[in-house]
Amino acid sequence: MNLTIEERIKNAETRIFKVVFPNTTNHYNTLFGGTAMHMMDEVAFIAATRFSRKRMVTISSSQIDFKESIPADTIIELVGRITEIGNTSLKVSVEIFQETMFSEERKKSISGMFTFVAIDENKKPIKILD
């Protein structure tokens, strides 16, 4: 099945829901920034792999903006989307939305950009698109 680039981008979009439990919070009882970045990199990796279907490695993260703190006992949704495709690399935008457990309130709280490179079995860069 040969998909267009647009179809592959759409199919690669990755959404993961989690709950902010106390073991992922800092001393302010909000989601620890390092934990948020870990989850964002994981979602970005999944999206990059779903798009390329190749071995992918993170080479950079940039412009991670913490706009709203996320308290414990909050539902979060992480959304990863392919935004740029290069020769051997691609970029994935990741947003974290928070939802109050007992209301319809939802807001974007964190966003960031992650860059990945496709590699072969010898860890050498290879083309994203064949």
MIPA-233904 format. One record per residue: residue number from 1; residue in one letter; x, y, z of N, C-alpha, C, CB in turn. Coordinates in steps of 0.02 Angstrom, whole numbers, plus 50000, padded with zeros to 5 digits. Each point is the difference from the previous one (the first is absolute). Glycine has a CB too. Layout:
BEGIN
[NUM, "a", [X, Y, Z], [X, Y, Z], [X, Y, Z], [X, Y, Z]]
...
This chain:
BEGIN
[1, "m", [50042, 49941, 50000], [49958, 50059, 50000], [50045, 50062, 50000], [49907, 49938, 50061]]
[2, "n", [50088, 50102, 49887], [50039, 50061, 49995], [49957, 50060, 50021], [50069, 49950, 49907]]
[3, "l", [49949, 50079, 50149], [49964, 50058, 50026], [50035, 50063, 49978], [49959, 49934, 50098]]
[4, "t", [50003, 50120, 49896], [50030, 50065, 49986], [50035, 50025, 50064], [49912, 50027, 49912]]
[5, "i", [50131, 50022, 50081], [50033, 50030, 50059], [49947, 50027, 50049], [50101, 50030, 49930]]
[6, "e", [49848, 50002, 50043], [49947, 50028, 50043], [49964, 49945, 50039], [49986, 50094, 49918]]
[7, "e", [50001, 49850, 50050], [49967, 49944, 50034], [50046, 49971, 50054], [49934, 49974, 49896]]
[8, "r", [50130, 50020, 50089], [50047, 49974, 50049], [50005, 50047, 50061], [50065, 49943, 49907]]
[9, "i", [49936, 50122, 50080], [50002, 50049, 50055], [49937, 49992, 50042], [50068, 50081, 49930]]
[10, "k", [49875, 49915, 50039], [49936, 49992, 50036], [50001, 49936, 50041], [49939, 50065, 49911]]
[11, "n", [50082, 49880, 50059], [50000, 49935, 50034], [50051, 49997, 50057], [49964, 49948, 49894]]
[12, "a", [50087, 50094, 50103], [50053, 49999, 50052], [49981, 50039, 50062], [50083, 49988, 49909]]
[13, "e", [49865, 50054, 50086], [49980, 50038, 50059], [49989, 49953, 50058], [49948, 50090, 49928]]
[14, "t", [50082, 49926, 50129], [49998, 49956, 50059], [49970, 50037, 50059], [50101, 49937, 49958]]
[15, "r", [49851, 50031, 50074], [49967, 50028, 50059], [50003, 49950, 50057], [49922, 50069, 49927]]
[16, "i", [50101, 49954, 50130], [50004, 49958, 50059], [49969, 50038, 50058], [50105, 49941, 49958]]
[17, "f", [49853, 50025, 50080], [49970, 50029, 50060], [50032, 49970, 50062], [49891, 50019, 49940]]
[18, "k", [50119, 50024, 50110], [50029, 49977, 50063], [49967, 50040, 50057], [50110, 49970, 49945]]
[19, "v", [49900, 50006, 50115], [49979, 50037, 50060], [50063, 50022, 50036], [49891, 49934, 50011]]
[20, "v", [50108, 50128, 50013], [50057, 50025, 50039], [49992, 49974, 50072], [50013, 50105, 49926]]
[21, "f", [50023, 49842, 50089], [49998, 49971, 50067], [50053, 50033, 50044], [49959, 49890, 49953]]
[22, "p", [50033, 50106, 50113], [50048, 50033, 50045], [50073, 49981, 49989], [49908, 50004, 50082]]
[23, "n", [50106, 49935, 49894], [50070, 49981, 49991], [50033, 50035, 49940], [49972, 49890, 50051]]
[24, "t", [49989, 50149, 49910], [50028, 50037, 49943], [50001, 50075, 50013], [49959, 49910, 49923]]
[25, "t", [50029, 50110, 50139], [49997, 50072, 50015], [50061, 50023, 50039], [49875, 49993, 49999]]
[26, "n", [50133, 50073, 50002], [50054, 50032, 50037], [49975, 50023, 50069], [50055, 50037, 49891]]
[27, "h", [49985, 50002, 50143], [49982, 50023, 50067], [49943, 50052, 49999], [50118, 49978, 50035]]
[28, "y", [49861, 50045, 49906], [49942, 50045, 49994], [49936, 49960, 49984], [50077, 50093, 49961]]
[29, "n", [49930, 49841, 50036], [49944, 49955, 49984], [49975, 50010, 49928], [49968, 50002, 50122]]
[30, "t", [50079, 50016, 49834], [49985, 50006, 49929], [50047, 49954, 49961], [49960, 50121, 50014]]
[31, "l", [50020, 49863, 49924], [50040, 49955, 49959], [50072, 50024, 49996], [49898, 49969, 49934]]
[32, "f", [50149, 49988, 50082], [50071, 50016, 49997], [50020, 50011, 49927], [50023, 49932, 50105]]
[33, "g", [50014, 50122, 49882], [50019, 50018, 49931], [50038, 49945, 49964], [50003, 50117, 50036]]
[34, "g", [50042, 49850, 49999], [50039, 49946, 49970], [49956, 49941, 49980], [50098, 50036, 50067]]
[35, "t", [49851, 49950, 49973], [49953, 49947, 49984], [49960, 50019, 49938], [49993, 49966, 50121]]
[36, "a", [49986, 50096, 49875], [49963, 50024, 49941], [50043, 49993, 49937], [49935, 50081, 50072]]
[37, "m", [50128, 49938, 49933], [50045, 49995, 49942], [50011, 49927, 49980], [50057, 50106, 50035]]
[38, "h", [49949, 49849, 50013], [50007, 49929, 49987], [49939, 49974, 49961], [50070, 49986, 50105]]
[39, "m", [49871, 50031, 49919], [49939, 49977, 49967], [49994, 50030, 49929], [49944, 49989, 50112]]
[40, "m", [50076, 50074, 49881], [49997, 50033, 49934], [50047, 49966, 49951], [49970, 50109, 50056]]
[41, "d", [50090, 49875, 49966], [50049, 49966, 49956], [49974, 49932, 49979], [50094, 50061, 50056]]
[42, "e", [49873, 49904, 49990], [49972, 49934, 49985], [49946, 50005, 49946], [50026, 49962, 50117]]
[43, "v", [49929, 50086, 49891], [49946, 50010, 49950], [50030, 50021, 49933], [49919, 50032, 50092]]
[44, "a", [50131, 50012, 49910], [50032, 50021, 49938], [50034, 49941, 49965], [50018, 50115, 50050]]
[45, "f", [50015, 49843, 49989], [50033, 49941, 49972], [49949, 49954, 49966], [50088, 50007, 50089]]
[46, "i", [49856, 49982, 49944], [49948, 49957, 49970], [49975, 50030, 49935], [49966, 49960, 50115]]
[47, "a", [50020, 50105, 49884], [49976, 50033, 49939], [50052, 49995, 49944], [49930, 50078, 50070]]
[48, "a", [50133, 49935, 49947], [50054, 49996, 49950], [50006, 49930, 49971], [50061, 50092, 50059]]
[49, "t", [49935, 49858, 49985], [50005, 49931, 49977], [49940, 49979, 49959], [50068, 49974, 50101]]
[50, "r", [49873, 50047, 49920], [49939, 49983, 49962], [50003, 50031, 49930], [49934, 49993, 50107]]
[51, "f", [50095, 50067, 49888], [50006, 50032, 49934], [50051, 49964, 49957], [49968, 50109, 50050]]
[52, "s", [50092, 49881, 49977], [50056, 49975, 49960], [50003, 49924, 49994], [50062, 50101, 50034]]
[53, "r", [49916, 49864, 50019], [50008, 49928, 50006], [50073, 49980, 49995], [49885, 49984, 49950]]
[54, "k", [50158, 50059, 50079], [50072, 49987, 50003], [50024, 50012, 50071], [50014, 50034, 49879]]
[55, "r", [50048, 49946, 50135], [50031, 50013, 50065], [50009, 50076, 50006], [50059, 49886, 50003]]
[56, "m", [49915, 50142, 50050], [50005, 50072, 50010], [50033, 50015, 50067], [49896, 50018, 49930]]
[57, "v", [50145, 50035, 50071], [50031, 50022, 50062], [49989, 50075, 50007], [50086, 49908, 49994]]
[58, "t", [49904, 50113, 50068], [49993, 50072, 50015], [50068, 50033, 49993], [49902, 49979, 50078]]
[59, "i", [50101, 50075, 49885], [50063, 50038, 49997], [49995, 50068, 50033], [50027, 49940, 49896]]
[60, "s", [49911, 50085, 50113], [49993, 50063, 50037], [49928, 50011, 50021], [50096, 50048, 49936]]
[61, "s", [49898, 49991, 50116], [49934, 50026, 50021], [50010, 50075, 50005], [49964, 49892, 50064]]
[62, "s", [49984, 50145, 49918], [50008, 50073, 50001], [49934, 50033, 50016], [50093, 49992, 49916]]
[63, "q", [49912, 50069, 50105], [49942, 50043, 50011], [49946, 49964, 50040], [50026, 50060, 49894]]
[64, "i", [49992, 49913, 50163], [49950, 49970, 50043], [49973, 50055, 50046], [50057, 49885, 49996]]
[65, "d", [49879, 50129, 49995], [49968, 50054, 50037], [49952, 49972, 50052], [50011, 50076, 49900]]
[66, "f", [50001, 49942, 50162], [49957, 49980, 50055], [49953, 50059, 50014], [50088, 49920, 50051]]
[67, "k", [49853, 50080, 49918], [49955, 50057, 50005], [49956, 49997, 50062], [49999, 50006, 49876]]
[68, "e", [49983, 49933, 50144], [49956, 49990, 50058], [50027, 49942, 50041], [49899, 50044, 49937]]
[69, "s", [50103, 49964, 50128], [50018, 49942, 50041], [49942, 49950, 49999], [50076, 50072, 50074]]
[70, "i", [49941, 49865, 49935], [49949, 49947, 49998], [49998, 49967, 50068], [50018, 49981, 49875]]
[71, "p", [49927, 50029, 50161], [49996, 49972, 50068], [49990, 49924, 50001], [49954, 50108, 50037]]
[72, "a", [50063, 49862, 50019], [49987, 49929, 50010], [49926, 49987, 49992], [50099, 49989, 50079]]
[73, "d", [49884, 49949, 49905], [49930, 49979, 49991], [49967, 50035, 49941], [49994, 49979, 50122]]
[74, "t", [50045, 50031, 49826], [49976, 50031, 49938], [50010, 49949, 49944], [50027, 50118, 50039]]
[75, "i", [49925, 49880, 49914], [50008, 49959, 49939], [50039, 50042, 49950], [49892, 49935, 50021]]
[76, "i", [50159, 50035, 49948], [50035, 50036, 49947], [49997, 49960, 49935], [50076, 50053, 50086]]
[77, "e", [49925, 49983, 49859], [50004, 49970, 49934], [50062, 50028, 49967], [49874, 49986, 49991]]
[78, "l", [50169, 49969, 49985], [50059, 50019, 49962], [49985, 49987, 49926], [50079, 49974, 50097]]
[79, "v", [49934, 50075, 49861], [49986, 49994, 49928], [50064, 50015, 49962], [49878, 50033, 50016]]
[80, "g", [50145, 49917, 49945], [50060, 50007, 49959], [49981, 50002, 49927], [50069, 49941, 50087]]
[81, "r", [49957, 50110, 49876], [49986, 50008, 49929], [50064, 50014, 49962], [49885, 50042, 50027]]
[82, "i", [50123, 49926, 49915], [50057, 50014, 49957], [49991, 50070, 49970], [50016, 49875, 49973]]
[83, "t", [50036, 50166, 50031], [49993, 50069, 49974], [50049, 50014, 49943], [49963, 50036, 50112]]
[84, "e", [50093, 49930, 49886], [50050, 50010, 49946], [50032, 49933, 49983], [50022, 50119, 50037]]
[85, "i", [49993, 49872, 49899], [50034, 49940, 49978], [50060, 50021, 49959], [49893, 49932, 50000]]
[86, "g", [50166, 50047, 50022], [50061, 50014, 49964], [50024, 49937, 49964], [50031, 50089, 50082]]
[87, "n", [50033, 49911, 49900], [50029, 49942, 49966], [50008, 49941, 50047], [50059, 50079, 49922]]
[88, "t", [49975, 49933, 50135], [50011, 49946, 50049], [49967, 50015, 50067], [50108, 49974, 49943]]
[89, "s", [49862, 50084, 50064], [49970, 50020, 50064], [49929, 50024, 49990], [50113, 50030, 50043]]
[90, "l", [49852, 49973, 50013], [49933, 50030, 50001], [49988, 50033, 50067], [49958, 49914, 49917]]
[91, "k", [49993, 50130, 50084], [49982, 50035, 50062], [49930, 49981, 50020], [50075, 50095, 49971]]
[92, "v", [49916, 49899, 50095], [49936, 49982, 50029], [49981, 50053, 50052], [50021, 49875, 49980]]
[93, "s", [49921, 50153, 50012], [49972, 50047, 50049], [49961, 49959, 50051], [49994, 50095, 49915]]
[94, "v", [50015, 49921, 50149], [49963, 49965, 50053], [49967, 50052, 50044], [50080, 49901, 49998]]
[95, "e", [49855, 50089, 50014], [49963, 50043, 50045], [49971, 49958, 50056], [49972, 50080, 49906]]
[96, "i", [50026, 49949, 50154], [49967, 49967, 50056], [49940, 50044, 50020], [50109, 49946, 50041]]
[97, "f", [49833, 50023, 49958], [49938, 50032, 50022], [49981, 49971, 50068], [49962, 50020, 49880]]
[98, "q", [50013, 50023, 50164], [49977, 49975, 50064], [49925, 50006, 50004], [50109, 50032, 50054]]
[99, "e", [49860, 49919, 49979], [49928, 49999, 50011], [49988, 49989, 50074], [49977, 49956, 49883]]
[100, "t", [49980, 50084, 50144], [49979, 49989, 50069], [49958, 49937, 50002], [50002, 50125, 50026]]
[101, "m", [50009, 49833, 50023], [49965, 49935, 50001], [49925, 50006, 50003], [50098, 49955, 50056]]
[102, "f", [49877, 50095, 49979], [49928, 50002, 50013], [49965, 50060, 49967], [50022, 49941, 50106]]
[103, "s", [50007, 50083, 49838], [49967, 50053, 49961], [50023, 49993, 49928], [49994, 50077, 50101]]
[104, "e", [49978, 49964, 49856], [50017, 49998, 49929], [50059, 50046, 49984], [49880, 49974, 49975]]
[105, "e", [50149, 50058, 50075], [50054, 50048, 49989], [50061, 49964, 49968], [49959, 50070, 50098]]
[106, "r", [50067, 49961, 49849], [50058, 49972, 49965], [50042, 50059, 49975], [49936, 49894, 49965]]
[107, "k", [50130, 50101, 50044], [50044, 50053, 49975], [50068, 49973, 49982], [49938, 50083, 50070]]
[108, "k", [50093, 49949, 49880], [50068, 49981, 49981], [50047, 50028, 50053], [49971, 49999, 49876]]
[109, "s", [50073, 49958, 50149], [50044, 50019, 50055], [50073, 50001, 49982], [49916, 49954, 50075]]
[110, "i", [50106, 49998, 49883], [50072, 49994, 49983], [50004, 49984, 49926], [50031, 49960, 50117]]
[111, "s", [50019, 50068, 49850], [50013, 49983, 49930], [50075, 49998, 49988], [49890, 50053, 49963]]
[112, "g", [50129, 49908, 49987], [50071, 49994, 49984], [50011, 49969, 49933], [50026, 49992, 50120]]
[113, "m", [50037, 50011, 49857], [50019, 49973, 49935], [50057, 49951, 50010], [49963, 50106, 49941]]
[114, "f", [50033, 49837, 50024], [50050, 49948, 50005], [50023, 49981, 49930], [49950, 49956, 50108]]
[115, "t", [50116, 50036, 49884], [50028, 49981, 49935], [50030, 49930, 50005], [50025, 50121, 49972]]
[116, "f", [49960, 49839, 49978], [50022, 49930, 49997], [50038, 49988, 49936], [49903, 49964, 50070]]
[117, "v", [50143, 49988, 49933], [50037, 49977, 49940], [49986, 49926, 49992], [50091, 50089, 50014]]
[118, "a", [49900, 49891, 49923], [49993, 49929, 49984], [50070, 49970, 49994], [49889, 50020, 49939]]
[119, "i", [50120, 49920, 50090], [50066, 49969, 49999], [49994, 49927, 49976], [50040, 50076, 50093]]
[120, "d", [50016, 49899, 49882], [50002, 49929, 49980], [50026, 49958, 50058], [50019, 50033, 49879]]
[121, "e", [49993, 49903, 50109], [50022, 49956, 50054], [50070, 50017, 50026], [49929, 49911, 49949]]
[122, "n", [50108, 50130, 50013], [50066, 50022, 50022], [49999, 50070, 50030], [50050, 49928, 49913]]
[123, "k", [49889, 50096, 50100], [49989, 50066, 50030], [50023, 50057, 49955], [50013, 49947, 50112]]
[124, "k", [49985, 50043, 49822], [50016, 50052, 49952], [49935, 50028, 49972], [50111, 49944, 49970]]
[125, "p", [49886, 50122, 50019], [49939, 50031, 49974], [49980, 49971, 49932], [50029, 50105, 50062]]
[126, "i", [49907, 49886, 49929], [49972, 49976, 49936], [49941, 50045, 49981], [50038, 49879, 50024]]
[127, "k", [49941, 50115, 49914], [49944, 50041, 49976], [49935, 49981, 50035], [50058, 50012, 49889]]
[128, "i", [49904, 50039, 50128], [49934, 49991, 50030], [49953, 49968, 49948], [50018, 50100, 50077]]
[129, "l", [49982, 49928, 49863], [49957, 49976, 49947], [50040, 49961, 49949], [49923, 50098, 50017]]
[130, "d", [50051, 49845, 49963], [50035, 49958, 49951], [49983, 50021, 49929], [49999, 49906, 50081]]
